[in-house]
Structures are given as structure tokens and as C-alpha cells.
Amino acid sequence: QVQLVESGGGLVQPGGSLRLSCAASGITFRIYAMNWHRQAPGKERELVATITRDFSTNYADSVKGRFTISRDNGKNTVYLQMNSLKPEDTAVYYCNANPKYWGKGTLVTVSS
């Protein structure tokens, strides 16, 4: 059974940082490109960051320079380090083993 379990969300003040984690099981993690997506209230889900099996990364323009995606194949885990958070980063963040496996999400709220 495939499971992707996100953790690390919460409430943070503007300018603060959070690190999200996504632990995978039931898949050969190292062969998958891994993505982080987010969905803000009333908006469509958007792709935030990607890391390929070869550790190449790509980011949405809105998070470039603030967010960093990384992976640890030994721990079957992908991370999203989020710095300089803004209120517009408030969303449910989902990890995805491209293309078909999804986690249930973790809520990030950026507010003072």
C-alpha cells in the first residue's frame, strides 16, 4: 500500500520559516520525481517545487529564492524548506510522487 504522509505544517508569522516533510512508503522512492503542490482557499492547486530522481530542482516563480526542495532517498523522504514566508503562502501543501501518488496535505498558515 502506497502512503505519502506530510508533516511540519503550522502557524508562522510573516518572515518566518517552516520545514515540511513527506515520508513515502510502498514505492521505490528513489526512482520517482517528487513534487510539492499547494492549494490556497478558493484557488486552484499549483505546483510549487519539483526534485527529480537525479536531484535536479525547479520552482514556481512565486517561491524561487525562498523555498528549497530536497530529498533523502535513504529515508524515503522529501522536504520543503520555506523561508521568508508571506501571508500569500498560506495553503494546504501536498506532496506528490509524480504522477499518481498523493499525500493528504498539511496546512501552513502565515499570519501575525
C-alpha positions as YAML, in Angstrom:
chain: A
units: angstrom
residues:
- id: 1
  name: GLN
  ca: [0.00, 0.00, 0.00]
- id: 2
  name: VAL
  ca: [1.39, 3.35, -1.07]
- id: 3
  name: GLN
  ca: [1.43, 6.11, 1.54]
- id: 4
  name: LEU
  ca: [2.73, 9.65, 1.42]
- id: 5
  name: VAL
  ca: [2.48, 11.41, 4.77]
- id: 6
  name: GLU
  ca: [3.19, 15.12, 5.08]
- id: 7
  name: SER
  ca: [4.16, 16.82, 8.33]
- id: 8
  name: GLY
  ca: [5.59, 20.08, 9.59]
- id: 9
  name: GLY
  ca: [2.79, 22.50, 8.82]
- id: 10
  name: GLY
  ca: [1.51, 25.04, 11.30]
- id: 11
  name: LEU
  ca: [1.07, 28.70, 12.12]
- id: 12
  name: VAL
  ca: [4.03, 31.00, 11.50]
- id: 13
  name: GLN
  ca: [4.47, 34.77, 11.43]
- id: 14
  name: PRO
  ca: [5.34, 36.60, 8.22]
- id: 15
  name: GLY
  ca: [9.08, 36.38, 7.62]
- id: 16
  name: GLY
  ca: [9.32, 33.10, 9.49]
- id: 17
  name: SER
  ca: [10.37, 29.63, 8.36]
- id: 18
  name: LEU
  ca: [8.96, 26.12, 8.30]
- id: 19
  name: ARG
  ca: [10.24, 22.80, 7.03]
- id: 20
  name: LEU
  ca: [7.76, 20.35, 5.59]
- id: 21
  name: SER
  ca: [8.49, 16.65, 5.35]
- id: 22
  name: CYS
  ca: [6.84, 13.93, 3.28]
- id: 23
  name: ALA
  ca: [7.57, 10.33, 4.19]
- id: 24
  name: ALA
  ca: [6.85, 7.76, 1.50]
- id: 25
  name: SER
  ca: [6.22, 4.05, 1.82]
- id: 26
  name: GLY
  ca: [5.11, 1.32, -0.57]
- id: 27
  name: ILE
  ca: [7.02, 2.75, -3.53]
- id: 28
  name: THR
  ca: [10.59, 2.60, -4.84]
- id: 29
  name: PHE
  ca: [11.11, 6.17, -3.73]
- id: 30
  name: ARG
  ca: [14.44, 6.81, -5.45]
- id: 31
  name: ILE
  ca: [13.01, 6.38, -8.97]
- id: 32
  name: TYR
  ca: [10.25, 8.97, -8.58]
- id: 33
  name: ALA
  ca: [10.34, 12.66, -9.27]
- id: 34
  name: MET
  ca: [8.78, 14.28, -6.22]
- id: 35
  name: ASN
  ca: [6.68, 17.42, -6.18]
- id: 36
  name: TRP
  ca: [5.24, 19.80, -3.63]
- id: 37
  name: HIS
  ca: [1.96, 21.44, -4.58]
- id: 38
  name: ARG
  ca: [-0.23, 23.84, -2.64]
- id: 39
  name: GLN
  ca: [-3.83, 24.94, -2.67]
- id: 40
  name: ALA
  ca: [-4.93, 28.17, -1.09]
- id: 41
  name: PRO
  ca: [-8.55, 28.79, -0.09]
- id: 42
  name: GLY
  ca: [-10.66, 29.50, -3.17]
- id: 43
  name: LYS
  ca: [-7.77, 28.90, -5.56]
- id: 44
  name: GLU
  ca: [-6.62, 26.08, -7.80]
- id: 45
  name: ARG
  ca: [-3.85, 23.73, -6.77]
- id: 46
  name: GLU
  ca: [-0.45, 24.90, -8.01]
- id: 47
  name: LEU
  ca: [2.92, 23.23, -8.41]
- id: 48
  name: VAL
  ca: [5.45, 24.76, -6.03]
- id: 49
  name: ALA
  ca: [8.64, 22.71, -6.42]
- id: 50
  name: THR
  ca: [9.98, 19.58, -8.09]
- id: 51
  name: ILE
  ca: [13.02, 17.39, -7.48]
- id: 52
  name: THR
  ca: [13.84, 14.71, -10.00]
- id: 53
  name: ARG
  ca: [15.37, 11.30, -9.39]
- id: 54
  name: ASP
  ca: [18.67, 12.91, -10.39]
- id: 55
  name: PHE
  ca: [18.23, 15.69, -7.81]
- id: 56
  name: SER
  ca: [17.52, 18.43, -10.34]
- id: 57
  name: THR
  ca: [15.15, 21.03, -8.92]
- id: 58
  name: ASN
  ca: [12.63, 23.51, -10.27]
- id: 59
  name: TYR
  ca: [10.47, 26.12, -8.54]
- id: 60
  name: ALA
  ca: [7.46, 28.28, -9.17]
- id: 61
  name: ASP
  ca: [8.43, 31.91, -9.69]
- id: 62
  name: SER
  ca: [6.45, 32.87, -6.60]
- id: 63
  name: VAL
  ca: [8.73, 30.85, -4.27]
- id: 64
  name: LYS
  ca: [12.06, 31.00, -6.09]
- id: 65
  name: GLY
  ca: [14.83, 32.09, -3.74]
- id: 66
  name: ARG
  ca: [12.71, 31.44, -0.63]
- id: 67
  name: PHE
  ca: [11.86, 27.72, -0.80]
- id: 68
  name: THR
  ca: [14.23, 24.77, -1.17]
- id: 69
  name: ILE
  ca: [13.21, 21.22, -2.04]
- id: 70
  name: SER
  ca: [15.45, 18.31, -1.12]
- id: 71
  name: ARG
  ca: [15.25, 14.56, -0.78]
- id: 72
  name: ASP
  ca: [16.82, 11.80, 1.29]
- id: 73
  name: ASN
  ca: [16.50, 8.51, -0.56]
- id: 74
  name: GLY
  ca: [17.80, 6.61, 2.45]
- id: 75
  name: LYS
  ca: [14.84, 7.87, 4.47]
- id: 76
  name: ASN
  ca: [12.30, 7.84, 1.60]
- id: 77
  name: THR
  ca: [11.56, 11.46, 2.46]
- id: 78
  name: VAL
  ca: [11.25, 14.70, 0.55]
- id: 79
  name: TYR
  ca: [11.49, 18.08, 2.27]
- id: 80
  name: LEU
  ca: [10.42, 21.63, 1.58]
- id: 81
  name: GLN
  ca: [12.34, 24.31, 3.46]
- id: 82
  name: MET
  ca: [10.29, 27.50, 3.40]
- id: 83
  name: ASN
  ca: [11.92, 30.79, 4.41]
- id: 84
  name: SER
  ca: [10.75, 34.41, 4.36]
- id: 85
  name: LEU
  ca: [7.17, 33.23, 4.46]
- id: 86
  name: LYS
  ca: [4.42, 35.58, 3.32]
- id: 87
  name: PRO
  ca: [0.68, 35.58, 4.05]
- id: 88
  name: GLU
  ca: [0.09, 34.55, 0.44]
- id: 89
  name: ASP
  ca: [1.97, 31.31, 1.13]
- id: 90
  name: THR
  ca: [-0.96, 30.22, 3.31]
- id: 91
  name: ALA
  ca: [-2.28, 26.97, 1.83]
- id: 92
  name: VAL
  ca: [-2.57, 23.24, 2.23]
- id: 93
  name: TYR
  ca: [0.69, 21.74, 0.98]
- id: 94
  name: TYR
  ca: [0.66, 18.34, -0.71]
- id: 95
  name: CYS
  ca: [3.48, 16.07, -1.76]
- id: 96
  name: ASN
  ca: [3.20, 14.01, -4.89]
- id: 97
  name: ALA
  ca: [5.18, 11.12, -6.30]
- id: 98
  name: ASN
  ca: [4.87, 12.02, -9.93]
- id: 99
  name: PRO
  ca: [2.40, 11.45, -11.38]
- id: 100
  name: LYS
  ca: [-0.09, 9.41, -9.46]
- id: 101
  name: TYR
  ca: [0.55, 9.19, -5.71]
- id: 102
  name: TRP
  ca: [-0.55, 11.97, -3.38]
- id: 103
  name: GLY
  ca: [-0.47, 12.73, 0.31]
- id: 104
  name: LYS
  ca: [-3.38, 14.20, 2.24]
- id: 105
  name: GLY
  ca: [-1.71, 17.52, 2.86]
- id: 106
  name: THR
  ca: [-0.50, 19.69, 5.71]
- id: 107
  name: LEU
  ca: [-1.82, 23.18, 6.45]
- id: 108
  name: VAL
  ca: [0.55, 26.14, 6.50]
- id: 109
  name: THR
  ca: [-0.84, 29.41, 7.84]
- id: 110
  name: VAL
  ca: [1.25, 32.58, 7.65]
- id: 111
  name: SER
  ca: [-0.27, 35.28, 9.81]
- id: 112
  name: SER
  ca: [0.60, 37.73, 12.53]
...
